[in-house]
Amino acid sequence: MLDIFGMEESKKIKSIDEVVQATMKWHFSEETGSEFWLNKKKKLSFDPIKDIKKFEQLNLFDDYTEEMKNIDVTKFIPRGLKNFYGDVNVFESGGTTGSPQRIIDTYSRRKALDWVDKHFIDFGVSKELEGNWIHVGPTGPHIVGTSIGRLAKSRQKVCYYIDFDPRWVKKISKLGQKDIVVQYVNHILDQVEDILRTQNISVMFITPAVLEALSKRQELCEIINKKISTIIWAGTSMSEENLYAFENYIFENINFIGLYGNTLMGIAPQRKRNKDDKFLCVYQSFYPFSVVEVVDKTKHNQLVEYSATGQICVTLMTPDIFIPKHLERDQAVRIKPVDGYLQDGVADLKPLDSIKGKIFEGVY
């Protein structure tokens, strides 16, 4: 599978079914598979290598992501990546809906950043862009900080970090201690202001909730409008109204780039706007390795029509990880592919209507 994984390598792939077959062979062969999937293979009523030839047939698998939360993460490491064992990383999700998901990363996420990098260049974030980067968001067990740092370093830029703990914010918010949340966010913004006043920064990653709090500090906004050329935002949903206000009133001369993603699926960057787009931000996953579908909320094997809203279903097929047909807690609008893309886009991301009030997005 290593021979087809990557942005350049994928150009020789004629069909997503080739990726499906390569994934089955990689993750379910004794020579290359992980302990987790090899054990699952013994209990399945079908042979993944012989019987799964098409993408639609992945529906034969159950969703194992809840079970995977409680599995020793080393059991997910494919034998085929033994040459990378010295650089195994473990990353976790934010735990919005309970215990966090955990993944291993030895190879795939770094390689997949080429897809994100391509879109950043489309937005003018080139290697020639002056100034360094600042990441205002989670680091530690959350992969987003590592990814932003890697993208900065690939441009030979320094990446500054303002870390925060999104789980703690969610916890105290559920307890009704909103005053502590405000203090914590202000603590973050104080650090941001110190770095922006003293350092040469041109690219800033930030979450929508923290950006909204930042926008209420006039002096800080003035610094950002003077120094920052690009704001990358991700982590929680942002309404069309807020994004329009940021782009056209508060930070009107700054590039905005949205990222959709999570620990399991990786990053789907915003593509450049098309003249027919009805939404300000349309995301494109790293197809055909990260497949994001918009399915009916009750009939999960059925795609919704274009321009309709449905539930996000993610399939991940990489050398590190295989996740078949996982239903996310998000809903989105299905967008028809435009020139240059084989896969649907998604827009207007937000938590499912059915779980509003049951989860707290917080600052990430």
NUKE-76564 format. One record per residue (C-alpha): x, y, z; residue in three letters. Coordinates in steps of 0.5 Angstrom, whole numbers, plus 500, padded with zeros to 3 digits. Each point is the difference from the previous one (the first is absolute). Last residue first. Layout:
NUKE-76564
((X,Y,Z),"Ala")
...
//
This chain:
NUKE-76564
((476,546,541),"Tyr")
((498,506,504),"Val")
((494,497,503),"Gly")
((496,495,495),"Glu")
((495,498,506),"Phe")
((496,494,499),"Ile")
((493,498,501),"Lys")
((497,507,499),"Gly")
((500,499,492),"Lys")
((500,492,500),"Ile")
((495,499,495),"Ser")
((501,506,496),"Asp")
((507,497,498),"Leu")
((506,504,502),"Pro")
((502,506,494),"Lys")
((503,500,493),"Leu")
((497,504,495),"Asp")
((504,497,495),"Ala")
((502,494,497),"Val")
((504,498,493),"Gly")
((498,494,496),"Asp")
((506,496,497),"Gln")
((504,500,493),"Leu")
((503,507,501),"Tyr")
((503,505,495),"Gly")
((494,503,497),"Asp")
((494,500,505),"Val")
((497,494,504),"Pro")
((493,501,502),"Lys")
((499,502,507),"Ile")
((497,496,506),"Arg")
((497,505,505),"Val")
((503,498,507),"Ala")
((498,496,507),"Gln")
((505,498,505),"Asp")
((500,495,506),"Arg")
((504,496,495),"Glu")
((498,493,497),"Leu")
((506,495,498),"His")
((499,497,494),"Lys")
((507,495,500),"Pro")
((506,503,504),"Ile")
((507,497,498),"Phe")
((506,503,503),"Ile")
((507,501,499),"Asp")
((501,498,492),"Pro")
((494,504,499),"Thr")
((493,499,499),"Met")
((495,504,504),"Leu")
((492,500,499),"Thr")
((496,506,503),"Val")
((493,501,500),"Cys")
((497,507,501),"Ile")
((493,500,501),"Gln")
((495,504,495),"Gly")
((498,506,497),"Thr")
((498,501,493),"Ala")
((504,504,495),"Ser")
((501,494,496),"Tyr")
((495,494,502),"Glu")
((501,496,506),"Val")
((505,494,500),"Leu")
((497,493,502),"Gln")
((503,495,504),"Asn")
((498,504,506),"His")
((493,500,500),"Lys")
((498,504,506),"Thr")
((504,506,499),"Lys")
((501,499,493),"Asp")
((507,500,498),"Val")
((505,506,498),"Val")
((507,496,498),"Glu")
((507,502,502),"Val")
((505,495,497),"Val")
((507,501,503),"Ser")
((505,495,495),"Phe")
((496,502,494),"Pro")
((500,506,501),"Tyr")
((504,504,505),"Phe")
((493,504,502),"Ser")
((498,506,497),"Gln")
((496,506,504),"Tyr")
((496,505,497),"Val")
((500,507,504),"Cys")
((496,506,498),"Leu")
((494,496,498),"Phe")
((495,501,494),"Lys")
((506,499,495),"Asp")
((499,501,493),"Asp")
((506,504,499),"Lys")
((504,495,503),"Asn")
((504,502,506),"Arg")
((507,497,501),"Lys")
((500,493,504),"Arg")
((499,500,508),"Gln")
((504,494,503),"Pro")
((498,494,502),"Ala")
((505,497,505),"Ile")
((500,493,504),"Gly")
((495,496,500),"Met")
((501,496,507),"Leu")
((503,506,504),"Thr")
((495,505,497),"Asn")
((499,505,494),"Gly")
((497,506,497),"Tyr")
((505,505,498),"Leu")
((498,507,498),"Gly")
((505,505,497),"Ile")
((499,508,501),"Phe")
((504,505,496),"Asn")
((501,507,504),"Ile")
((498,506,497),"Asn")
((493,501,503),"Glu")
((502,498,507),"Phe")
((494,502,504),"Ile")
((495,502,494),"Tyr")
((500,496,494),"Asn")
((504,494,502),"Glu")
((498,499,507),"Phe")
((493,503,499),"Ala")
((499,494,494),"Tyr")
((503,495,505),"Leu")
((495,502,505),"Asn")
((494,500,496),"Glu")
((502,493,497),"Glu")
((500,497,507),"Ser")
((506,497,502),"Met")
((501,493,503),"Ser")
((506,498,504),"Thr")
((507,498,500),"Gly")
((502,504,494),"Ala")
((503,507,497),"Trp")
((506,502,496),"Ile")
((501,507,500),"Ile")
((504,503,495),"Thr")
((504,507,499),"Ser")
((501,502,507),"Ile")
((504,506,502),"Lys")
((496,506,500),"Lys")
((493,497,500),"Asn")
((502,496,506),"Ile")
((503,506,504),"Ile")
((494,503,499),"Glu")
((495,495,502),"Cys")
((505,499,506),"Leu")
((498,507,502),"Glu")
((493,500,499),"Gln")
((499,493,504),"Arg")
((493,498,498),"Lys")
((503,496,494),"Ser")
((504,496,505),"Leu")
((494,497,503),"Ala")
((497,498,493),"Glu")
((507,497,498),"Leu")
((500,496,507),"Val")
((493,497,498),"Ala")
((502,499,492),"Pro")
((507,496,502),"Thr")
((506,503,498),"Ile")
((506,499,495),"Phe")
((504,507,499),"Met")
((505,501,494),"Val")
((504,507,499),"Ser")
((504,500,507),"Ile")
((506,504,501),"Asn")
((501,500,508),"Gln")
((499,505,505),"Thr")
((492,503,500),"Arg")
((498,493,497),"Leu")
((503,496,505),"Ile")
((497,504,506),"Asp")
((493,501,497),"Glu")
((500,492,499),"Val")
((502,499,507),"Gln")
((495,505,503),"Asp")
((495,497,495),"Leu")
((501,493,504),"Ile")
((499,503,507),"His")
((494,504,497),"Asn")
((497,493,498),"Val")
((501,497,507),"Tyr")
((497,506,503),"Gln")
((494,499,496),"Val")
((499,493,501),"Val")
((501,501,508),"Ile")
((494,505,500),"Asp")
((496,495,496),"Lys")
((500,495,506),"Gln")
((494,496,498),"Gly")
((502,493,501),"Leu")
((500,499,493),"Lys")
((504,505,499),"Ser")
((505,498,505),"Ile")
((501,493,496),"Lys")
((500,503,493),"Lys")
((506,505,502),"Val")
((504,494,503),"Trp")
((499,496,494),"Arg")
((502,506,495),"Pro")
((507,500,504),"Asp")
((504,506,497),"Phe")
((506,501,497),"Asp")
((503,507,497),"Ile")
((505,497,495),"Tyr")
((505,504,496),"Tyr")
((502,497,493),"Cys")
((507,502,497),"Val")
((500,500,492),"Lys")
((504,495,495),"Gln")
((494,500,496),"Arg")
((499,492,501),"Ser")
((501,502,508),"Lys")
((494,504,499),"Ala")
((496,494,498),"Leu")
((503,496,505),"Arg")
((498,505,506),"Gly")
((493,500,497),"Ile")
((500,492,500),"Ser")
((503,499,507),"Thr")
((495,505,503),"Gly")
((494,497,496),"Val")
((502,493,503),"Ile")
((497,501,507),"His")
((504,496,505),"Pro")
((504,506,502),"Gly")
((498,506,496),"Thr")
((493,504,500),"Pro")
((499,506,497),"Gly")
((503,507,498),"Val")
((506,498,496),"His")
((504,506,497),"Ile")
((504,500,494),"Trp")
((506,504,497),"Asn")
((501,506,496),"Gly")
((501,501,492),"Glu")
((497,496,495),"Leu")
((505,496,495),"Glu")
((498,493,502),"Lys")
((493,502,498),"Ser")
((493,501,504),"Val")
((497,504,494),"Gly")
((493,496,500),"Phe")
((502,495,495),"Asp")
((506,499,504),"Ile")
((496,498,506),"Phe")
((496,495,496),"His")
((506,496,497),"Lys")
((503,500,508),"Asp")
((494,497,502),"Val")
((501,494,495),"Trp")
((507,500,501),"Asp")
((498,499,508),"Leu")
((498,493,498),"Ala")
((507,498,500),"Lys")
((501,502,507),"Arg")
((493,497,502),"Arg")
((502,493,497),"Ser")
((507,498,503),"Tyr")
((500,498,507),"Thr")
((494,502,503),"Asp")
((496,496,505),"Ile")
((493,502,502),"Ile")
((496,501,506),"Arg")
((492,502,501),"Gln")
((499,504,506),"Pro")
((495,498,505),"Ser")
((493,503,500),"Gly")
((496,505,494),"Thr")
((505,505,500),"Thr")
((506,496,502),"Gly")
((505,505,496),"Gly")
((503,494,496),"Ser")
((507,497,502),"Glu")
((507,499,497),"Phe")
((505,495,500),"Val")
((506,501,497),"Asn")
((505,494,497),"Val")
((507,502,498),"Asp")
((504,494,501),"Gly")
((495,496,497),"Tyr")
((501,502,493),"Phe")
((504,494,497),"Asn")
((494,496,504),"Lys")
((495,503,495),"Leu")
((497,494,497),"Gly")
((499,497,507),"Arg")
((494,505,500),"Pro")
((500,504,507),"Ile")
((493,499,503),"Phe")
((501,495,505),"Lys")
((505,506,503),"Thr")
((494,504,502),"Val")
((498,495,505),"Asp")
((492,500,499),"Ile")
((495,503,504),"Asn")
((499,506,495),"Lys")
((500,495,494),"Met")
((493,497,503),"Glu")
((497,506,498),"Glu")
((503,501,494),"Thr")
((498,493,497),"Tyr")
((495,502,495),"Asp")
((497,493,497),"Asp")
((503,498,494),"Phe")
((496,498,494),"Leu")
((499,507,498),"Asn")
((507,499,497),"Leu")
((497,497,494),"Gln")
((498,507,497),"Glu")
((507,501,499),"Phe")
((501,494,496),"Lys")
((504,494,500),"Lys")
((499,497,507),"Ile")
((499,493,500),"Asp")
((507,497,499),"Lys")
((504,504,504),"Ile")
((494,502,505),"Pro")
((499,493,501),"Asp")
((492,499,502),"Phe")
((497,498,507),"Ser")
((505,504,504),"Leu")
((502,497,506),"Lys")
((507,498,498),"Lys")
((501,507,496),"Lys")
((499,504,507),"Lys")
((506,497,503),"Asn")
((504,502,493),"Leu")
((497,507,501),"Trp")
((502,501,507),"Phe")
((507,496,499),"Glu")
((502,505,495),"Ser")
((501,498,492),"Gly")
((506,499,496),"Thr")
((503,493,500),"Glu")
((494,497,503),"Glu")
((495,503,494),"Ser")
((494,504,503),"Phe")
((502,507,500),"His")
((504,500,493),"Trp")
((496,495,496),"Lys")
((494,504,502),"Met")
((503,507,499),"Thr")
((502,498,493),"Ala")
((493,498,498),"Gln")
((497,506,503),"Val")
((505,504,496),"Val")
((499,497,494),"Glu")
((493,501,501),"Asp")
((501,507,500),"Ile")
((501,500,493),"Ser")
((506,501,495),"Lys")
((505,501,505),"Ile")
((507,503,496),"Lys")
((499,507,503),"Lys")
((500,497,507),"Ser")
((507,500,500),"Glu")
((501,508,500),"Glu")
((495,501,505),"Met")
((502,494,505),"Gly")
((498,493,501),"Phe")
((501,495,493),"Ile")
((507,497,502),"Asp")
((499,500,507),"Leu")
((494,495,499),"Met")
//
